[in-house]
Amino acid sequence: MTETVIETIVPPSDAFPYEIRSFPVHVEGGAVPAEVADWVQAAAFGFHDGVLDDEALLKMAASEQEDGRMLWGTYAESAPAGSWHPGRPVATYGSHRSTINTGAGRLLDAHLITAVTVRATHRRRGLLRRMITEDLVRARRSGRPMAALTASEATIYGRFGFGAATFTRRIEVDTSPKFALHAAPAGTVEVAEAGVLLDLAPQVFEAFHSRTLGSVGRQDAYRHRVSGSWSYEKPEGDKAVRAALHYDADGTVDGYVSYKFAGWERSPQTLKVIDLIAASDDGYLGLWQYLASVDLVDRVTYDVAPEQDPLPWAMRDARGYKVTGRDDVLWLRVLDPVTALEGRHYEGDGTLAISVRDQLGIADGTYRIEAAGGKAQVERLAGGSAADVDLDVSALGSLYLGSARASDLAAAGRIRGTRDSVEALDRLFSTSRQPFCSTHF
């Protein structure tokens, strides 16, 4: 087995008596290195997951190796007798590369952050701040224009420059006999063994990803979970998972749904959608029509429905579509404003200078944006140059995909500028569709 290369990011000192190390997930010869196993167990503890046995560790590590996952850990120099040994990190942090759809099929390189935990016994010691600051600076130096994460807690990441950029709905759909659509979607739906999604789901998702503003490329674990090969709790099979496929007029699969029956004790009887991905509007509505046709079921729940959802408009009785909650999903953090702003599609034209404030000093500066014909040229201006609007880098993250309006952020005190300048910023960043990210990481 090849030895894992471990890099010391921050050595211990009197001011910071911890060591921060980084290493890639690596599996070879059917074994997981001790440092990887210890990291995974520490992260599982932070998210209240159970202890993973050797088989589960191997499956997870192999999957994360496919993603090119890098692990960061903060380690105490010693531990009292009887407690976890010092080789198990007191804080965890992971990252990998992927892409974000920034409009009109444009895919921007992104630095995705995941599995952030700090052990309860070591909180309030600056461990997360040290790790995330070091990592963001390194990501910027490596040429990555944007960082992204999905947050378990909404109050943590704004201070590091992240802004909530996409949102989803939790919905309940009444699929009793009164359910009907105004028009029958084109194509057909057929039931399939859930296991086919192990290979098919990534193909369908890529087509969806290329057409969906705000979509993020998926990690390898998704195909295992939506196919029932893994449950969402651990890498063990879930035989309750069912699947159906949507075929277009040419017989090509352009959508799938993965779902489970919620149990006879639930009233009304309910199907829970695990994942619903469609690369066409007909595929999306066709899969919903299938779900509504399943016997002995009167309700379907879906926890990551798009905010701009055609389903209630397609239903003859839109009152059967109930929104039960709203969640933020994708949080964005601009690292390189020039590359990030040039990597976005623009539906509006215009020229505007923005001043970006960044407490970490990564994206600070004033930038002139000249947008025309869907693209923009962005120039960093000399220090002291006048700007039309002033905003924090976290506000820029929320504005970036068009989910937030500049006028709302200005009313909230997060953008400063004249009314005309804020309206010009609104026109520049507005999108005809709300961004949608169905991927958590």
N, C-alpha and C positions, 0 to 999 in steps of 0.2 A: 504494500500500500504506500502511495506517495505521501510524504509528510506534508501536513498543512503549513503554509507559510503564514506566520503570525507576525504582524507589524505592531510595534508599540507606537500608538498615536500620541499619548501623553504619559510621560513617566511620573511616578509619585514624587511628591515634594512636601515640604513642611506646610505650604499653603494649600496643597491639594493632595492629601495622603491616599490617593487611589491611582491605579494604572488603567488607562484606556487602551484596549487592544482591538485590532481588526483582523479578520481572516475570512476567506471565502468558505461557503459550504462545500464540503468535499466528501465524496464517498468513493471508495475503491476497494475491490476485493470483498464486497459484501459486509463492510464494517464502517461504522461512523466514528470518526476521531473523538477522543474524550472531550476536547474543548468545544466541538460542535454539539455533542450530546448534552454537555452541561449548560450551554447557552440555550438550547431548545427547551430543556426542562425549566430553566429560570423564566423564559418567556411564557411558557405554559402556566407556570405558577402565577405570573402577573395577570393573566387573563382568566384565572380561575378554572383552567382546564385540569383534567386529571393527570396523574403521572403517566408518562408514555413508556411502554415496554420497548424492548429492543427492535421488534418488528415494526412498530409504529414509528420509532425514531428513524429507522432505515428508509421507510417509505417517504416520510416528510423530508428528510435530508436529500434523497434522490430527486424529489420534485423541486426543491428549492435550488438544487444544483443546476437543474434545467433552466431556471430563471436567471442564473448568474448572481444569486443572492450573496451579498457581503454582510457579514455580521460584525457588530461592534459590541463590546462588553466593557463595563467598568468593574474593576476587581479590587476588593479590599486586600490589604497586605496579609492579614491574619483573621482568624475567626475563633471564638471560644470553643472549648471542647464540647462536643455533642451537637453543635450547630452545623449548618451546611459548610462544607469545606471552602477555602478561598478560591478554588478553581471554578466555582459556580458564580457567575457575575451577579453583582447587586443591582445592576441596571443593564438593560438590553436595548438594542437599536439595530434595525436591519435596513438594507436598501438594495434596489436593483434598477436597471434601466428599462424603460418602456417608451411608449409614444402616447401623445394626446392629440385627438382630432381638434384642430383649431379652426375648422370651417372649410367648406368647399373641398373636402377630401384631403386637406393639408395635415400632415402628421408631424408634430414637433417632438423632438427628443426630450425626454423628461427623466428626472431623478426621483424615483418613488421611495418613500420612507414608510417603514412598517415596523410592527412588533416592538413598539416603544414601551418599556416598563421600568419602574424604579421600585425596588423592594421597600415595603412600608417602613422597615427599620432604618432606611438610609435616605429618607426624603428630606427636602429642604437643605440639601448640601450642594446644590448647583450641579448635580451629575448630568441631568438632561441638558441643561444649558451648555455645559462644556461639550458634550457629545454632538448635539445638533449644530452648534456653532462651528466646531471643527469640520463636521461633515459637509455643511453647506458651503463653507469656504473652499474645501477641496473639490466639491462638485462644480463650483463656478470656475475654478482653475482648470478643471478637466474639460471645460467647454460646454457644460450642460446649462441651457438657458433657463430652465424651469425646474422647480422641485414641487412635489405633490404628495399628499397623504390623505387618508380617510381617518377622521378623528373619533375616538371613543368618547372623549370629553371635549366640549366646545370651547372651554375657557383656557385651554393650555396654549394653543399654537399661534394665536394672534400676536403675542409678544415676540414671536420669532419671525414675523413677517408673512404669515400665511393668512389668506382670506378665503372664506367659504365661497365657492364658485359654481357649484351645481347642487340641485335639490331634487328629491324624489318624494312621491306620495305613497302612503300606505292606504290601500283601498280594499273594500269589500264589494263584490258584485253579486247582485241577486240573479241567480241563474234558474229560478223556478220557471214553470212553463210560460210565464208571461215574458221571458226574455226573448227578444227578437231584434235583428238588425234591419236598418232601412233597406239595405241592398246586400245581396249575397256576394262575399269576396270571391275573386277569381282564384283558381287553383284548387287543390284538394288536400285533405289531411288524412294521414294514416297512422295507426298505432305502431310503435316500434319497441323493441327491447331497449330498455334504458342504456344498456351497455354500448349500443352503437354510438352514443354521444361521446364516448371516450375519444374517438378519432374524429367524429363528425362535428361536434360542438365547436372546436377551434376554427374549422373551415367556415362555418356559418357566421361565427362571431367576427372573423376578419372582414367579411362582406358588410356586416352591420357596422363595424368599427370605422370603415372607410367612408360611410355615409352619415355618421352621427356626430354632430358637434358636441364636444365635451366627453366623448367616449375615451376610455383609457385601455390600452392593450392589457390583456389578462395574463395572470400568472398561471403556471402549469396546474396548480391545485384545483382550479375551477373545473377542468374537464373531468377530474376524478369525482368531484362532488355532484355535479349535475348528472352524471351517469350512474350514480348510486354506488360507484366503486368505493367511495368514502362517504361517511356522514359529515356533517358540518362540525361535529364535536371531535372526531378523531378519524384516522385513516383506516376505518373498518367498513365493510360493505353494509349498505342499507337496502334491503330487499323490498322495502315499501315504495321505493321511487319508481314512478311510471313516466313514460315519454310518448310524445306524438310529434310527427314531422309534417311540415307544410311543403307541398310541391307546387312549383309554378307551372305555367302552361306547357313548358318544355320538359317537365318531369324532373327538374332540378330542385333539390332541397334548398329552400331559402328561409327556413325558419324552424324552430323547434320549441317545445315546451317540456319542462321537467317538473313533476309535481308529485304530491303525496295526498292520500286521504287522511283527514285529521282525526278520524276515529268515530265510532258509533255513539260515543257518549256526548259528542258535540251536537248542539241543536241551534240552528238547522245543520244538517249534514254538510260538511265543508271540504273542499279541496284547497290545499295550500300550494301555490306556485313557488317552486324553488328557483326556476330560471325560465325566462321567456325572451328569446332572441329572434328577431325577424329582420331580414334585409330588404323587406318591402312592406308597404302598407297593407296589401292583400294578405301577406303572410301573417302580419300582426293580428288583423281582424279575423282571419281564418282560424287561427289558433284559439282565439277567444270564443269563437262560435263553437269550436270543438269542445272546449271546457264546459260551455253552457249546455252541451248536449249529453254530458255524462249522466247516466241514470243514477237515481238515489242520492243526488246531490242538489242542494238549493242555494249554495253560496260558494264563491271562489274568493280567496284572499290573495293579495299580491303586495309585497312590502317594498318593492322598488319600481313602482309605476312612474312613467315620465310625468313631469308637471304639465307639459303640453301634450295631453293624451287625446287621441282621436276617438277612443272607445265610447265615452259618454255621448259624443255627437253622432256616433253610428247607431246607438241603441234607440229603439222606438220609445222606450221608457227610461229616460236618463236619470230618473229618481232611483233607479235600481243600482246606480253607481254611487257609492258612498266613500268619501275621503275620511279616513280615521286618524290620519296623522301626516306629518311632513317632516322630512329629515334632510339635513345637509349631508352630502356625500363627499365630493371632491373639494379639497382645500389646495389652493395654488399659492406658490411663492416664487416670484420673479427673481432670478439670479443675474441674468444678463438682459437688461431692458432692450438693448438694440436688437439682439437676435430674437428675443421673445416677441417683441412688437412687430418685427418684420416677418415673423413666422406665423402670424395670424391673418385670417381672411377678413377683409373689411367690406361691408355692404354700403357704407357711406364714404364720401370723399371729403377731404378737408385738410387743413394744416393747423397744427396746434403744438404749443410747447408746454410740456408738463414737468414739474419739479417733483422728484420722488425722494421721500425721506425714508431712510433705512437705519434703524438703531444698530444693526450689525455692520453697517458700512459696506455691504456687498453691492447694493444696487443704487446707492446714493447718486444724485446728479440731476441735471436738467437735460431733457431730450425733446428734440423737435420731430414730430410725426407728420409726414406728408403722404396722405393716402389718396389713391386714385385707381380706378379699375380693379378693385379687390385687393391690391397690394399696397405696401407702404415702404417708404424709405425713412429710416430713423437715424438721426445724428445726435451724438452726445455733444452738448454745447459747453463752452468754456465756463469755468466757475464764475459765479456772479451774474450769469445771463438771466434776463427776465423770463418769467414763465407765465402762461395764461392761467394755469391752475396748479395747485399744490396739493399733494396727497401722500399718504403713507403707503409703503410698499404692500401692506396687507390689503388696503383698499384697492390698489391696482390689481391684486390677485382676484378679488371679488368682481371687479369690473371686466377683467380680461376676456371672458367668454361671452359676456353679454347678459348674464343672469341678473346682475345688479345694475341698476340705473344710476348714472352719475348724479342726477338730480336728487335721488333718494339718499345717496351717500353724502351729498352736500347738505341736505336737510338734517342729516344725522350728525353733522359736524366733522365728517371724515374727509371731505374735499373742500378746499378753499378756492374761491375764484368768483368773478362777476357772474351774474345770471347768464349773460350771453356766452361767456366762456364755458360754463357748466353745460349749457344747452348744446354748444358745439361739441363738447366731449361726449355727450349723450348720442348725438347723431353719428359721431365717428365710431363708437363702440357698440352701437345697437345692432341686434341681430333679429332676423325675421322669425327664427325659431329659438326656443329656450334650449340651452345645452342639457344633455342627458348623459349621466354616467351611471351605468348599472353594475359597475365593478367596484367591490371593496377589496382593499389589500392591506 
